[in-house]
Amino acid sequence: MEQILKGKYPAKAHCAKVANYLQSNHNISSNSVIYLEGQITRLLEDNDEPQPFRQRRPFFYLSGCALPDCHLIYETSTSTLTLFIPPLDPDSVIWSGLPLLPSDALKKYDIDACLTTSDLQSRLSDLAKKDPNPTLYVKGSVLTNNPPSLPTDSKLLQPAINKCRVTKDAYEVALLRHANAISARAHTAVLKAIPAANSEADLEATFIASCISSGAKHQAYHGIFGSGENAATLHYQHNDQPLSGRKNVLVDAGAEYECYCSDVTRTMPLSGSFDQESRNIYELVARMQDAAFSMLRAGVRWEDVHLRAHEVAISGLLQLGILRNGTPAELFEQQISVAFFPHGLGHYLGLDTHDTGGNPDPGDSDTMFRFLRIRGGIPEGSVVTVEPGVYFCRFIVEPYLKDEGKGRFIDEEVLERYWDVGGVRIEDDVLVTKDGYENLTTAPKGIEEMERFIK
């Protein structure tokens, strides 16, 4: 991993991948141009301080550049990638120091040329003089410097980039692996901090501090640090409640490294050891994840993996007595497990936490699949999260209890012992290979292992 990351981010290979996709699927001319604008600097409202900057992901994918106010042009006829960066502003140097210069950019990025944005208009005008005119492929309506005489397509580029981002090259896998290593250290730090922690905020602070000290100043998403019944809220955001009197804490948090994400969830016992009900659910979720892992390989339908996790959940909930009055097949037909496992099994991971290319169908009327973020076969080289969970959310479960047709399948007396378990989720990031998978996540997750760190 370290050796791979000593090289440059493979921007030109990504440009070629997108261009080849456009040529193969849309028969675009070999005399075409890809043009993208990076994210611009924006000020906070009524303030002279800039907003936190986040590079547009399509732009980073084709440039490897995380600077604001940049542009790129990729000419398919010559496979030439040109980056345009802001020119030196002497006044700005007084406050912020010297910026990256074109000569520096040529050394840092996988590009053929670097000009300043003051040269952009003339370069686009030069392209418009070619005979025949190249077609300019842009992302959506993002185009502030388009000469009127240059034919432009704003529909094909974004879907092409989304599709190409699904499969990762070795450099991208190394970035994801490194982000996971940082997150593993942070999750371990949280385990060690539990005995002295008073609130969810203490644990969130521990996680973020560990990431920053390991070189990741940004989080891949707003972390979830839900204790007790807060863990039953899938995207719990408050992270401010006291830990006293609660059994467990669900920590769903991941570092971002060089724009690439990790997404890791662990459920931890606040007392240093799981009580019997919590252990029952944790072991069930671990079996759900193991069953999903056993199916992973290139081409497997994600729906089938998701359904297998539900089958394991039903079997386990029956064994615990939470479900009753039906065979596993009958309960599966009733989709009763959705009351306890309401979300999809996972999603693609990369430049975004919920990465592109999954083709979700949020309008699906089938509750088993409505929140599934990947549909269809998963290809070799993709990175997916595998994140089964079992939750005791009153808002979701109680309507099932009141339903005449489905309430008879749930034993309320047994269920009563599990409400304060809250929720248990285990999430790892895995690379899909031809015949299996590689787990990129190394954060502690075995019961005994986690308990040792806490104690």
Secondary structure as UniProt FT lines:
FT   HELIX           2..5
FT   HELIX           11..26
FT   STRAND          32..37
FT   TURN            45..46
FT   HELIX           57..63
FT   STRAND          71..75
FT   TURN            76..79
FT   STRAND          80..85
FT   HELIX           90..96
FT   HELIX           102..108
FT   STRAND          113..116
FT   HELIX           117..119
FT   HELIX           120..128
FT   STRAND          135..137
FT   TURN            140..141
FT   TURN            148..149
FT   STRAND          152..153
FT   HELIX           157..164
FT   TURN            165..166
FT   HELIX           170..193
FT   HELIX           194..196
FT   HELIX           200..213
FT   TURN            214..215
FT   STRAND          218..219
FT   STRAND          224..227
FT   HELIX           228..232
FT   TURN            234..235
FT   TURN            244..245
FT   STRAND          248..253
FT   STRAND          255..257
FT   TURN            258..259
FT   STRAND          260..261
FT   STRAND          264..269
FT   TURN            270..271
FT   HELIX           276..295
FT   TURN            298..299
FT   HELIX           302..320
FT   HELIX           328..333
FT   TURN            334..335
FT   HELIX           336..339
FT   TURN            362..363
FT   TURN            367..371
FT   TURN            380..381
FT   STRAND          382..386
FT   STRAND          389..391
FT   HELIX           394..402
FT   TURN            404..406
FT   HELIX           407..409
FT   HELIX           412..415
FT   TURN            416..418
FT   HELIX           419..421
FT   STRAND          423..425
FT   STRAND          427..432
FT   STRAND          437..439
FT   HELIX           447..454
//
